[in-house]
Each structure stands twice: as C-alpha cells, then as structure tokens.
Amino acid sequence: MRRQTSQSTSRLRQIARTLDQKRVKIALLAGLAAGLVGAIGGPGPLAPATAHAQTASPGLPIPGFWDPKRRPERPDLRLTLIRFMSEVDYPPFNYAGPDGNPAGFNIDLARAICDELKIACTIQMRRFDTLVESLTENRGDAAIASIAVMPETRKKIDFSDPYYRPVARFAARRGAGLDTVLPERVEGKKIAVVAGTAHEAYLKALFTEAELKPYPTAEDARAALQKGEVDLLFGDGYGLAFWLNGADAGGCCTFVGGPFVESRYFGEGVGIAVKKGNDQLRMAMNWALFRLWEKGKFADLWLKYFPINPF
C-alpha cells in the first residue's frame, strides 16, 4: 500500500508506501530518473507449491484476493513483449540488487507473470512520480510499483485485481514495555514518521497527544528509533517487516500494536497499473495473478520476502 499519485508535489508526498497497500515516501537513487532498463525474461525455478496461498504457511497469512470459484478467462493477448515499469528504491518490493539489476518482490512477481503468460518482458526503473505519465504516453505497458488503488488514481489509470493490501504498523525498541498502542496510551511519546506521508497524516488525525518527529526518509526514521531518540516508529508495515528481519536492524526492535489498514489513508489495495482502457492487458494480469496464486507460486514469493508477518 502504499502510494497515491497526483500532479501536485504536496499530494505526491502523501504516499502510503507498498500491502499496499499500496506507501511511505523514500529517498530515490539519483541518476536513474531517465529509467534504467534491464531485461527480466523468465523466472528461475520456484520451489514446488504444497498448498494454496491461504494455507501455504501456518501462522503467516498470505494475501488471497482470488476466488477459486471465479476463474478468469485467459485473454487473447497478441503481444510479443510487455514493458513493465517499477521504481528505484522501495525494498523489499523493488530496488537495485547488489549487481545493480532490478530486484524485489514486485520484480520477481513480474518475472513470474511473464513466465505464466509466456511473453518476453523488460523492466524500466523510473522515479515513482513519473509512472502514471509514462503509462499514458505509452513509454511503458504496465507499472508494478506498489501503487495504492485510490479514487484519484482510478481517474487516471486502470488496475489489475489487487494482490496485497497496504498496512501500517508501529515499531518500538525491544523491552520498551509497549505492547498496545492506542491514542490515550502514547500521550507525550515521541513517534518517528516520514514527513509528508499518509502515515504522518494518520497520526496527526488520530494520535493528537503524541509528539510527532517527522524525518525526511524512512532510513532516518529507523535510525532514530535504533538510537533511542524516539519511543515509536510508525510506517509501512511491509518495509518495517523487511527491516526488522534484516541485519541493519540488529534485532533492536519489534512490532507493537496494530495493524492499521484504514483505506481512506492507506488505499483499497495494490494492483498492477495499466493505461486507461487497456482492458486486454489488465485482464491478462488478472489471469496470470490468479494462476500464480492457484499454483502456490504467489505464496512462495510472499514468504521469501516477508518471513516476518507484516500484519
């Protein structure tokens, strides 16, 4: 969940970055605005699926927006190439890997979709705020970049069926003694949040007695929590889960309270964006997503990137 698109800078900063719904605002890598292009071809072998997505791993829920009784028809997709677009730096969904090539959950999902459709694909890494314009001007065919489905984005672009839902979470240092986070329980507490995001707007609306500490990037906000400069951090649950499970966190922190999934702030879900009216490609995305979920491959990818439950 994560993000919303708008022409104005202020609205572009109100991103719920991501499930994902949808997404928090992040620092973009300089020099890649023009679009770093890399072929993604077909995916490598995936582990055999042992169950459907909903039951792939006990205790770890997998997004399941698909009804097995409503199987989408495979469209007659007369394309030889799909030009996917994503953005530069939103781990674990999309980012530049150690070798400089596109990596992340969204990138692997795009590979799997192309393999399922048996169509060659490329990936273009662009700034997030250029993706909608790139779609409308035919510089790409589909954007898989954790764009939140919101009323205003639906006016400009179309979406596939959602494949995850944005979620916001609080994190605290281990041993902080905070197991429940309610507005009345955090009066006077210092809460780190990325400035200009939907997460900040949510805190301003509902956690009015807390002391908000806005930071320019998610990395800065996480560092403040690690150093003990703040009591809590509020942000995108998926990004936080990725961080908490990684070496950078050093086991410092853990989720507390939540989850928070209010669609008014964090979006209705996250889908693959296509140009307005491109029903053929949108239906192809729906069919491929359903097949990946049905085969258990979606669950394999999800558990690869989210061993810590974002919910």
C-alpha positions as CSV (number, residue, x, y, z in Angstrom):
1,M,0.0,0.0,0.0
2,R,1.2,2.4,-0.3
3,R,1.1,5.3,-2.7
4,Q,-1.1,7.8,-4.3
5,T,-0.4,9.8,-7.5
6,S,-1.2,13.5,-8.1
7,Q,0.1,16.3,-10.2
8,S,0.9,18.5,-7.1
9,T,4.1,17.9,-5.1
10,S,2.2,18.0,-1.8
11,R,-0.1,15.2,-2.9
12,L,2.8,13.2,-4.2
13,R,4.4,13.3,-0.8
14,Q,1.2,11.8,0.7
15,I,2.3,8.3,-0.1
16,A,1.3,5.3,1.9
17,R,4.2,3.3,0.7
18,T,3.6,-0.7,-0.9
19,L,0.2,-4.1,1.4
20,D,-0.1,-1.9,-0.4
21,Q,-1.2,-1.5,0.1
22,K,-0.2,0.4,-1.5
23,R,3.5,3.6,0.7
24,V,5.9,5.8,2.5
25,K,8.0,8.4,0.8
26,I,11.6,7.2,0.3
27,A,14.8,8.6,-0.9
28,L,15.2,8.0,-4.6
29,L,18.5,7.0,-6.1
30,A,20.0,9.9,-8.1
31,G,20.7,9.4,-11.7
32,L,18.1,6.8,-12.5
33,A,15.2,9.2,-13.3
34,A,15.5,8.7,-17.0
35,G,14.8,5.0,-16.5
36,L,17.3,2.2,-16.0
37,V,16.3,-0.6,-18.3
38,G,17.1,-4.3,-17.7
39,A,15.6,-7.4,-19.3
40,I,13.9,-9.7,-16.8
41,G,13.0,-12.6,-19.1
42,G,11.6,-15.7,-17.4
43,P,12.0,-16.5,-13.7
44,G,14.3,-19.1,-12.2
45,P,12.8,-22.3,-10.9
46,L,10.4,-21.8,-8.0
47,A,10.1,-24.2,-5.1
48,P,7.2,-26.7,-5.6
49,A,4.0,-25.4,-4.1
50,T,2.5,-27.6,-1.4
51,A,-0.8,-25.7,-0.9
52,H,-2.8,-22.8,-2.0
53,A,-1.8,-19.3,-1.0
54,Q,-4.1,-19.0,2.0
55,T,-2.6,-22.1,3.8
56,A,0.9,-22.1,2.5
57,S,2.5,-21.4,5.9
58,P,0.6,-21.8,9.2
59,G,0.7,-18.6,11.2
60,L,1.7,-16.4,8.3
61,P,-1.3,-15.2,6.3
62,I,-0.8,-14.8,2.6
63,P,-2.9,-12.2,0.7
64,G,-5.7,-14.0,-1.1
65,F,-8.0,-11.7,-3.1
66,W,-8.9,-14.5,-5.6
67,D,-12.0,-16.7,-5.5
68,P,-11.3,-20.2,-6.8
69,K,-14.9,-20.4,-8.0
70,R,-14.4,-17.3,-10.3
71,R,-11.7,-18.4,-12.6
72,P,-10.8,-15.6,-15.0
73,E,-10.6,-16.5,-18.7
74,R,-7.2,-16.2,-20.4
75,P,-7.4,-13.3,-22.8
76,D,-6.2,-13.4,-26.4
77,L,-3.0,-11.4,-25.7
78,R,-1.4,-10.7,-29.0
79,L,1.8,-9.2,-27.7
80,T,5.3,-10.3,-28.0
81,L,6.7,-8.0,-25.3
82,I,5.4,-6.4,-22.1
83,R,7.3,-3.3,-20.9
84,F,7.0,-3.3,-17.1
85,M,7.9,-0.3,-15.1
86,S,8.8,-0.1,-11.5
87,E,10.6,2.4,-9.2
88,V,14.1,2.6,-8.0
89,D,14.2,2.2,-4.2
90,Y,11.3,0.7,-2.2
91,P,12.7,-2.5,-0.6
92,P,11.6,-5.2,-0.4
93,F,9.2,-4.6,-3.3
94,N,11.5,-3.0,-5.8
95,Y,15.2,-1.9,-5.6
96,A,18.5,-2.2,-7.2
97,G,20.2,-5.5,-6.2
98,P,23.9,-5.9,-5.4
99,D,24.7,-6.3,-9.1
100,G,22.7,-3.2,-10.0
101,N,19.9,-5.1,-11.6
102,P,16.2,-4.7,-10.6
103,A,15.3,-6.9,-7.6
104,G,12.5,-7.3,-5.1
105,F,9.0,-8.9,-4.7
106,N,7.4,-6.8,-7.4
107,I,10.2,-7.6,-9.8
108,D,10.1,-11.4,-9.1
109,L,6.3,-11.2,-9.5
110,A,6.6,-9.5,-12.8
111,R,9.0,-12.3,-13.9
112,A,6.5,-14.9,-12.8
113,I,3.7,-13.2,-14.7
114,C,5.7,-13.1,-17.9
115,D,6.6,-16.8,-17.5
116,E,2.9,-17.7,-16.9
117,L,1.9,-15.7,-20.0
118,K,4.8,-17.0,-22.0
119,I,5.7,-13.5,-23.1
120,A,9.1,-11.7,-23.0
121,C,9.3,-8.7,-20.7
122,T,11.6,-5.8,-19.8
123,I,11.7,-3.7,-16.7
124,Q,12.3,0.0,-16.6
125,M,13.3,1.5,-13.3
126,R,11.8,5.1,-13.0
127,R,11.0,7.7,-10.4
128,F,7.7,6.9,-8.8
129,D,6.2,10.3,-9.7
130,T,6.8,9.6,-13.5
131,L,5.0,6.3,-13.7
132,V,1.5,7.5,-14.5
133,E,2.7,9.9,-17.1
134,S,4.8,7.1,-18.6
135,L,1.8,4.9,-18.9
136,T,-0.4,7.5,-20.5
137,E,2.3,8.4,-23.0
138,N,3.0,4.7,-23.9
139,R,6.5,4.7,-22.6
140,G,5.6,1.5,-20.7
141,D,2.8,-1.0,-20.7
142,A,2.3,-1.8,-17.0
143,A,3.6,-0.4,-13.7
144,I,4.2,-2.8,-10.9
145,A,5.4,-0.4,-8.2
146,S,3.1,-0.8,-5.2
147,I,0.7,2.0,-6.4
148,A,-2.2,2.2,-4.0
149,V,-5.7,2.0,-5.5
150,M,-7.4,5.2,-4.6
151,P,-10.3,7.1,-6.1
152,E,-7.9,9.7,-7.6
153,T,-5.6,7.2,-9.2
154,R,-8.6,5.3,-10.8
155,K,-9.4,8.5,-12.7
156,K,-6.0,8.4,-14.5
157,I,-5.1,4.7,-14.8
158,D,-6.7,1.2,-14.6
159,F,-5.6,-1.5,-12.2
160,S,-5.5,-5.3,-12.2
161,D,-7.1,-7.1,-9.3
162,P,-5.3,-6.3,-6.0
163,Y,-2.5,-8.6,-5.0
164,Y,-1.9,-7.2,-1.5
165,R,-3.3,-4.7,0.9
166,P,-1.4,-1.8,2.4
167,V,-0.8,-2.0,6.2
168,A,0.7,0.5,8.7
169,R,2.5,-0.6,11.9
170,F,4.2,0.7,14.9
171,A,7.7,-0.5,15.9
172,A,9.4,0.0,19.2
173,R,12.7,-1.0,20.8
174,R,12.7,-4.4,22.5
175,G,12.0,-4.1,26.2
176,A,10.2,-0.8,25.8
177,G,7.2,-2.1,27.6
178,L,4.8,-1.1,24.9
179,D,2.5,-3.9,23.8
180,T,-0.6,-1.9,22.9
181,V,-0.6,1.3,21.0
182,L,-3.7,3.5,21.5
183,P,-4.0,7.3,21.3
184,E,-4.5,7.5,25.0
185,R,-1.6,5.2,25.8
186,V,1.0,7.2,23.8
187,E,0.4,10.7,25.2
188,G,3.7,12.6,25.2
189,K,5.5,9.8,23.5
190,K,7.9,10.7,20.6
191,I,6.9,9.0,17.4
192,A,9.1,8.9,14.3
193,V,7.4,9.1,10.9
194,V,8.3,10.0,7.4
195,A,7.4,13.6,6.6
196,G,4.6,14.3,4.1
197,T,3.2,10.7,4.0
198,A,-0.2,9.2,4.7
199,H,1.3,7.8,7.9
200,E,2.0,11.3,9.2
201,A,-1.5,12.4,8.2
202,Y,-3.0,9.5,10.1
203,L,-1.0,10.3,13.2
204,K,-2.0,13.9,13.1
205,A,-5.6,13.0,12.8
206,L,-5.8,10.3,15.5
207,F,-2.8,10.4,17.7
208,T,-3.1,14.1,18.6
209,E,-1.5,13.9,22.1
210,A,1.7,12.2,20.9
211,E,4.8,14.2,19.9
212,L,5.4,13.6,16.2
213,K,9.0,13.6,14.9
214,P,9.0,13.8,11.1
215,Y,12.0,12.6,9.2
216,P,12.9,13.1,5.5
217,T,13.3,9.4,4.8
218,A,12.3,6.0,6.2
219,E,16.0,5.3,6.8
220,D,16.4,8.4,9.0
221,A,13.2,7.4,11.0
222,R,14.5,3.9,11.6
223,A,17.9,5.2,12.7
224,A,16.2,7.5,15.3
225,L,14.4,4.5,16.8
226,Q,17.5,2.4,16.9
227,K,19.4,5.3,18.7
228,G,16.6,5.7,21.2
229,E,15.8,9.3,20.1
230,V,12.1,8.4,19.8
231,D,9.8,5.9,21.5
232,L,8.0,4.6,18.5
233,L,8.2,4.5,14.7
234,F,5.1,4.5,12.6
235,G,5.3,3.5,8.9
236,D,4.7,1.0,6.2
237,G,4.3,-2.5,7.6
238,Y,6.0,-4.3,4.8
239,G,9.1,-2.1,4.8
240,L,9.3,-2.4,8.5
241,A,9.0,-6.2,8.4
242,F,11.8,-6.3,5.8
243,W,14.0,-4.1,8.1
244,L,13.2,-5.9,11.3
245,N,14.1,-9.2,9.7
246,G,17.4,-7.9,8.3
247,A,20.9,-7.3,9.6
248,D,20.5,-3.5,9.6
249,A,18.0,-3.6,12.5
250,G,20.4,-5.8,14.5
251,G,17.5,-7.2,16.5
252,C,16.9,-3.9,18.1
253,C,13.2,-3.5,17.6
254,T,9.9,-5.3,17.2
255,F,6.3,-4.6,16.1
256,V,3.9,-3.3,18.7
257,G,0.1,-2.8,18.3
258,G,-1.7,-2.6,15.1
259,P,-2.2,-3.4,12.3
260,F,-3.7,-0.3,10.8
261,V,-5.5,-0.7,7.4
262,E,-7.8,2.3,7.0
263,S,-8.4,2.6,3.3
264,R,-9.0,6.3,3.5
265,Y,-5.4,6.8,4.3
266,F,-3.6,3.7,3.0
267,G,-5.6,2.7,-0.1
268,E,-8.0,-0.1,-1.0
269,G,-5.3,-2.4,-2.2
270,V,-2.3,-2.6,-4.5
271,G,-2.7,-3.6,-8.2
272,I,-0.7,-3.6,-11.4
273,A,-1.4,-0.3,-13.2
274,V,-2.0,-0.1,-17.0
275,K,-3.1,2.7,-19.3
276,K,-6.7,3.7,-19.0
277,G,-8.8,1.5,-21.3
278,N,-6.2,-1.2,-21.8
279,D,-8.6,-3.9,-20.8
280,Q,-6.8,-6.7,-22.7
281,L,-3.6,-6.2,-20.7
282,R,-5.4,-5.7,-17.4
283,M,-7.3,-9.0,-17.9
284,A,-4.1,-10.7,-18.8
285,M,-2.6,-9.5,-15.5
286,N,-5.7,-10.8,-13.6
287,W,-5.4,-14.2,-15.3
288,A,-1.7,-14.5,-14.5
289,L,-2.1,-13.4,-10.9
290,F,-4.9,-15.9,-10.4
291,R,-2.8,-18.7,-11.9
292,L,0.2,-17.9,-9.7
293,W,-2.0,-17.8,-6.6
294,E,-3.7,-21.1,-7.6
295,K,-0.4,-22.9,-8.1
296,G,1.1,-21.6,-4.8
297,K,3.8,-19.6,-6.6
298,F,2.5,-16.4,-5.2
299,A,2.8,-17.8,-1.7
300,D,6.3,-18.9,-2.3
301,L,7.3,-15.4,-3.4
302,W,5.5,-13.8,-0.5
303,L,7.2,-15.9,2.2
304,K,10.5,-15.4,0.5
305,Y,10.3,-11.6,1.1
306,F,8.1,-11.5,4.2
307,P,9.2,-14.1,6.8
308,I,8.0,-11.7,9.4
309,N,4.3,-11.2,9.2
310,P,3.6,-7.5,8.3
311,F,0.2,-7.9,10.0
